[in-house]
């Protein structure tokens, strides 16, 4: 018996209960129709002129309905007798390569065949200007040479800083459209200054690039589109401030403020830029963001297929399974940290040989007297919070919350012969 096995042998794993968390579930019945209506408003698709080469900027996030919305956008541009093409707007994602970024879009369903428009993926940029603090401002060369440009993205809270504008259209313009060089420049002075650098960079780019409007999306707590809004270029910053407030109000959460152990089945870049959303876990990669539950120990068990080995966020956890670490592509993961300048999330958490030991290690170190009363929460990922698992010790609290429905009797977690959950 190894020392680790001996230390963890008598640590109990509590019985669990499946619960349903209820959130505001309003969603657009037909997001594509809503987009068409927005485009047909004054100052919308009429800004596209016949014969123009129109760049459509699309990011790397798993945004609800992104493929069908981009396709409708392509079709409306074509209907205006212009020539749309798609540009990846994702900074250094996709391994900071042109082919990698094209593959990321393909994973979202955004391909040339499906969209009916070419995808022009390149890491070539042009330098447009510089901020007063000396940071250079870069833009994708293909987009900069277009006659017009449209950007589509989800507006939501950022995971590493707070400000009037966080993650959305302005960030996609300043960092996503800047490719690796632009992302590197915007991050160079750290997240302490990001709340200023993102909007300042975006303003310069809006003044020097042919951006005609943005399409802002907001999702409800179930990752369904609840807002589709066209933002004319001159109104992007003003409206994004208001949409961010709405996005924060729509965010899902874990309905428990204090958690001894949080187990997350999957992390990945398609879930969050940080692998798992710190707004949900309460574990932030920088001191410039805040909110969420108090979590004593956090465990991560596996990477999503879509993340392709990028394990950014692993270092934010306390414990990980060996199978997650074995699936990690260090080069891609470390490139993420080098570009963002935040390298703590790319570290490797304390790694145990299987899920069972990782969970037991978290329970052993969560600083409670009675391990049988551990407040343990298990979630699939930080996007899937409608149905989660809680330990027996949390059952009474759950029963008093009108937003929680108890779905099962207590049961033991089932581990396979290798000690893994699934």
C-alpha positions in Angstrom: 0.0 0.0 0.0 1.4 3.4 -1.0 1.6 6.3 1.5 -1.1 8.1 -0.4 -3.4 5.1 -0.2 -2.8 4.8 3.5 -3.5 8.4 4.2 -6.8 8.4 2.2 -8.0 4.9 3.1 -10.4 5.8 5.9 -11.6 9.1 4.4 -15.4 8.7 3.8 -17.1 10.0 0.7 -20.6 11.3 1.7 -23.8 10.1 0.2 -25.1 12.5 -2.5 -28.5 13.8 -3.5 -29.4 15.1 -7.0 -31.2 18.4 -7.0 -32.7 20.8 -9.6 -31.8 24.5 -9.3 -34.4 26.8 -10.7 -33.4 30.0 -12.6 -35.2 32.6 -14.7 -35.7 30.6 -17.9 -36.8 33.3 -20.3 -35.4 32.6 -23.8 -36.1 33.8 -27.3 -38.4 31.4 -29.1 -36.6 32.1 -32.4 -33.2 33.8 -32.0 -32.6 33.7 -35.8 -35.8 35.6 -36.5 -34.9 38.1 -33.8 -31.5 38.7 -35.5 -33.3 39.2 -38.9 -35.6 41.8 -37.3 -32.6 43.6 -35.7 -30.7 43.7 -39.0 -33.7 45.1 -40.8 -33.9 48.1 -38.4 -32.7 51.5 -39.4 -28.9 51.6 -39.2 -28.7 47.8 -39.6 -28.0 45.8 -42.7 -28.6 49.0 -44.8 -25.1 50.0 -43.7 -23.8 47.2 -45.9 -23.4 48.4 -49.5 -23.5 46.3 -52.7 -20.2 44.9 -53.8 -18.5 45.4 -50.4 -16.2 42.8 -48.9 -17.6 42.3 -45.4 -15.7 40.7 -42.6 -17.7 38.9 -40.0 -15.8 38.4 -36.8 -16.6 35.2 -34.8 -15.0 34.1 -31.6 -14.0 30.8 -29.9 -16.5 30.6 -27.1 -19.3 28.1 -27.0 -22.1 30.6 -27.6 -25.6 29.3 -27.9 -27.0 29.3 -31.5 -23.7 30.8 -32.9 -23.6 28.7 -36.1 -27.2 29.5 -37.1 -26.9 33.1 -36.2 -23.7 33.6 -38.2 -25.3 31.8 -41.1 -28.2 34.2 -41.1 -25.8 37.1 -40.9 -24.0 35.8 -43.9 -27.3 35.4 -45.8 -28.4 38.9 -45.0 -25.1 40.3 -46.1 -25.4 38.4 -49.4 -29.0 39.6 -49.8 -27.6 43.1 -49.6 -25.4 42.1 -52.7 -22.2 42.2 -50.7 -19.5 39.5 -50.2 -19.2 38.2 -46.6 -16.2 36.3 -45.3 -15.6 35.0 -41.8 -12.6 36.0 -39.6 -11.7 34.2 -36.4 -11.6 36.7 -33.6 -10.0 34.8 -30.8 -6.7 36.3 -29.9 -4.2 33.5 -29.2 -6.7 30.6 -29.0 -6.4 27.6 -31.3 -2.8 27.3 -30.5 -2.2 30.8 -31.9 -2.1 29.4 -35.4 -4.3 30.1 -38.5 -5.2 26.5 -39.0 -5.9 26.0 -35.3 -8.3 28.9 -35.2 -10.1 27.7 -38.3 -10.5 24.3 -36.5 -11.9 26.0 -33.4 -14.6 27.6 -35.6 -15.3 24.3 -37.3 -15.8 22.8 -33.8 -18.6 25.4 -33.3 -20.2 24.5 -36.6 -18.8 27.6 -38.4 -17.3 26.2 -41.6 -17.2 27.4 -45.1 -19.5 24.7 -46.3 -22.1 25.3 -43.5 -22.0 29.1 -43.7 -21.8 29.5 -47.4 -18.9 32.0 -47.1 -15.1 31.7 -47.0 -13.2 31.6 -43.7 -10.1 33.7 -43.9 -7.9 32.6 -41.0 -4.5 34.3 -40.6 -2.4 35.5 -37.7 -1.1 38.4 -39.8 -1.9 41.8 -38.3 -1.4 45.5 -39.0 -0.5 48.0 -36.3 -3.1 50.7 -36.2 -1.9 53.0 -33.4 -0.9 52.9 -29.8 -2.5 53.8 -26.4 -1.3 56.8 -24.4 0.5 54.3 -22.2 2.5 53.0 -25.2 0.7 49.7 -25.8 0.4 49.0 -29.5 -3.0 48.4 -31.1 -3.1 45.6 -33.7 -5.9 44.2 -36.0 -6.3 41.2 -38.2 -5.0 42.1 -41.6 -7.9 40.5 -43.5 -10.4 42.4 -41.5 -8.5 45.7 -41.7 -8.5 45.4 -45.5 -12.3 44.7 -45.7 -14.8 47.4 -46.8 -17.0 46.7 -43.8 -16.9 44.6 -40.7 -19.4 43.1 -38.3 -18.6 41.4 -34.9 -20.9 38.9 -33.1 -20.3 37.8 -29.5 -21.9 37.1 -26.2 -21.9 39.8 -23.5 -21.1 38.4 -20.0 -19.0 39.0 -16.9 -15.2 38.6 -17.3 -13.4 36.0 -15.2 -10.4 38.1 -14.2 -11.4 41.8 -13.9 -14.4 44.1 -13.2 -15.4 47.2 -15.1 -18.3 48.9 -17.0 -17.3 46.8 -20.0 -16.0 43.2 -19.5 -16.4 40.3 -21.9 -18.4 41.1 -25.1 -18.2 43.1 -28.2 -15.5 45.6 -27.0 -13.3 42.8 -25.8 -13.7 40.8 -29.0 -12.6 43.9 -31.0 -9.6 44.8 -28.8 -8.3 41.3 -28.0 -10.0 38.8 -30.3 -9.5 40.8 -33.5 -6.0 41.7 -32.5 -5.0 38.1 -32.8 -2.0 36.8 -30.8 -0.1 40.1 -31.0 -3.1 42.2 -30.0 -4.0 39.8 -27.2 -0.4 39.9 -25.9 -0.3 43.7 -26.1 -3.6 44.2 -24.3 -2.6 41.8 -21.5 0.9 43.0 -21.1 0.3 45.4 -18.2 -1.8 42.8 -16.4 -5.5 42.6 -15.5 -5.1 45.4 -13.0 -5.4 47.8 -16.0 -7.6 45.7 -18.2 -10.8 47.6 -17.4 -9.2 50.6 -19.0 -7.1 49.0 -21.7 -9.9 47.0 -23.3 -12.3 49.9 -24.0 -9.4 52.3 -24.9 -8.0 49.8 -27.4 -11.5 49.1 -28.8 -12.3 52.8 -29.2 -9.1 53.2 -31.3 -10.0 50.2 -33.4 -13.6 51.4 -33.9 -12.2 54.7 -35.2 -9.7 53.1 -37.6 -11.5 50.0 -38.8 -14.6 49.7 -41.0 -16.7 48.3 -38.2 -20.3 49.1 -39.0 -22.1 47.3 -36.1 -21.9 44.5 -33.6 -24.4 41.8 -32.8 -24.6 41.4 -29.0 -26.0 38.2 -27.5 -27.0 37.6 -23.9 -27.8 34.1 -22.5 -30.0 33.0 -19.6 -28.9 30.7 -16.8 -29.6 27.7 -19.0 -27.2 28.9 -21.8 -30.2 29.8 -24.0 -30.2 33.0 -26.0 -32.4 35.6 -24.3 -31.2 38.8 -26.0 -30.1 39.5 -29.6 -29.4 43.2 -30.2 -27.7 45.1 -33.0 -25.3 47.7 -31.8 -24.4 50.4 -34.3 -20.6 51.1 -34.1 -21.1 54.5 -32.4 -23.4 52.9 -29.7 -21.4 49.8 -29.0 -19.7 50.9 -25.7 -22.8 52.7 -24.4 -25.2 49.7 -25.0 -22.7 47.1 -23.9 -22.5 48.7 -20.4 -26.3 48.1 -20.0 -26.2 44.7 -21.5 -23.5 43.6 -19.1 -25.8 44.5 -16.2 -28.6 42.3 -17.8 -26.1 39.5 -18.4 -25.0 39.5 -14.7 -28.6 39.3 -13.6 -29.1 36.3 -15.9 -26.1 34.4 -14.6 -26.7 31.0 -13.0 -25.1 30.2 -9.7 -24.7 27.5 -7.1 -27.3 28.2 -4.4 -24.9 27.6 -1.5 -22.6 30.2 -0.2 -20.2 27.9 1.7 -18.9 24.7 0.1 -16.2 22.4 1.7 -15.5 20.5 -1.6 -16.5 21.4 -5.1 -16.1 18.6 -7.7 -16.1 19.6 -11.4 -16.4 16.8 -13.9 -15.1 18.7 -17.0 -13.1 21.9 -17.6 -12.2 23.3 -21.0 -11.8 26.4 -23.1 -15.2 25.8 -24.7 -16.7 26.1 -21.2 -14.8 29.2 -20.1 -11.6 31.0 -20.9 -10.5 29.8 -17.5 -11.6 26.2 -18.0 -14.4 26.7 -15.5 -16.1 30.1 -14.9 -14.7 31.7 -11.7 -18.0 33.6 -11.4 -19.5 30.2 -10.6 -16.7 28.7 -8.5 -15.6 31.8 -6.7 -12.0 30.9 -7.6 -10.5 33.8 -9.6 -7.1 33.8 -11.4 -6.5 37.4 -10.3 -7.4 39.7 -7.3 -9.3 42.0 -9.6 -12.5 40.0 -9.8 -14.8 38.8 -7.1 -18.1 37.0 -6.3 -19.4 33.5 -6.0 -19.3 30.9 -3.2 -16.6 30.3 -0.6 -15.0 27.0 -1.6 -12.5 25.4 0.6 -11.2 22.7 -1.8 -11.8 22.2 -5.5 -11.4 19.1 -7.6 -11.3 18.8 -11.4 -11.6 15.4 -13.1 -11.4 15.6 -16.9 -10.9 17.9 -20.0 -13.6 18.4 -22.6 -12.8 17.0 -26.0 -13.4 20.5 -27.5 -10.6 22.0 -25.5 -8.0 19.9 -27.4 -5.7 19.6 -24.4 -5.8 23.2 -23.3 -6.0 22.8 -19.5 -6.0 26.4 -18.6 -7.7 26.7 -15.2 -6.2 23.5 -13.9 -3.9 25.5 -11.5 -7.0 27.2 -10.0 -8.1 23.8 -8.6 -6.5 22.1 -5.6 -6.7 18.5 -6.8 -6.9 16.8 -10.2 -7.2 13.3 -11.5 -4.3 11.7 -13.4 -6.4 11.2 -16.5 -7.0 15.0 -16.8 -3.3 15.8 -16.4 -2.4 13.0 -18.9 -4.8 14.6 -21.5 -3.2 18.1 -21.0 -1.3 19.6 -23.9 1.3 21.6 -22.1 2.5 23.7 -25.0 -1.1 24.9 -25.8 -1.9 25.4 -22.1 1.3 27.4 -21.4 0.8 29.5 -24.5 -2.5 30.6 -23.0 -0.7 31.7 -19.8 2.1 33.4 -21.6 -0.3 35.5 -23.7 -2.6 36.4 -20.8 0.4 36.9 -18.4 -1.6 35.0 -15.8 0.2 31.7 -15.3 -1.2 30.4 -12.0 -4.2 28.8 -13.9 -1.8 26.9 -16.2 0.0 25.2 -13.3 -0.7 21.6 -12.5 -2.8 21.0 -9.4 -1.9 18.2 -6.9 -2.6 15.1 -9.0 -4.0 11.9 -7.7 -4.2 8.6 -9.6 -8.0 8.6 -9.9 -11.2 10.4 -9.2 -11.8 8.6 -5.9 -8.4 9.6 -4.4 -8.7 13.2 -5.7 -12.1 13.6 -4.0 -10.9 11.9 -0.8 -7.8 14.2 -0.8 -10.1 17.3 -1.0 -12.3 16.0 1.8 -9.3 15.2 4.0 -7.9 18.8 3.5 -11.0 20.9 3.7 -10.5 21.7 7.4 -13.6 20.2 9.0 -13.7 18.1 12.2 -16.3 15.5 11.0 -15.6 14.3 7.4 -19.1 12.6 7.3 -20.6 16.1 7.4 -18.6 17.4 4.4 -20.5 19.9 2.3 -19.7 18.5 -1.1 -21.1 19.7 -4.4 -20.6 18.0 -7.7 -21.3 19.7 -11.1 -20.8 18.6 -14.7 -19.2 21.9 -15.6 -19.9 25.6 -14.9 -22.3 25.9 -17.8 -24.6 23.1 -16.6 -26.0 24.1 -13.2 -29.7 23.2 -13.5 -29.1 19.7 -12.1 -26.3 19.2 -9.7 -25.4 16.9 -6.8 -25.0 17.8 -3.1 -24.0 15.8 -0.1 -26.4 14.8 2.7 -25.1 17.5 5.0 -26.6 20.1 2.7 -30.0 18.5 2.4 -31.8 20.5 5.1 -30.6 23.8 3.7 -31.7 22.8 0.2 -35.2 21.9 1.5 -35.7 25.5 2.7 -34.8 27.1 -0.7 -37.8 27.7 -2.9 -35.5 27.6 -5.9 -34.3 24.0 -5.3 -36.2 20.8 -6.0 -34.9 17.6 -4.4 -34.9 14.9 -7.1 -33.6 11.7 -5.4 -33.0 9.9 -2.1 -29.3 9.9 -0.9 -27.0 7.5 -2.7 -23.4 6.5 -2.9 -21.3 7.8 -5.9 -20.3 4.9 -8.2 -16.7 4.5 -9.1 -15.4 2.0 -11.7 -12.6 -0.5 -11.3 -10.0 2.2 -11.9 -11.6 4.5 -9.2 -13.1 6.9 -11.7 -16.6 8.2 -11.8 -17.4 8.0 -15.6 
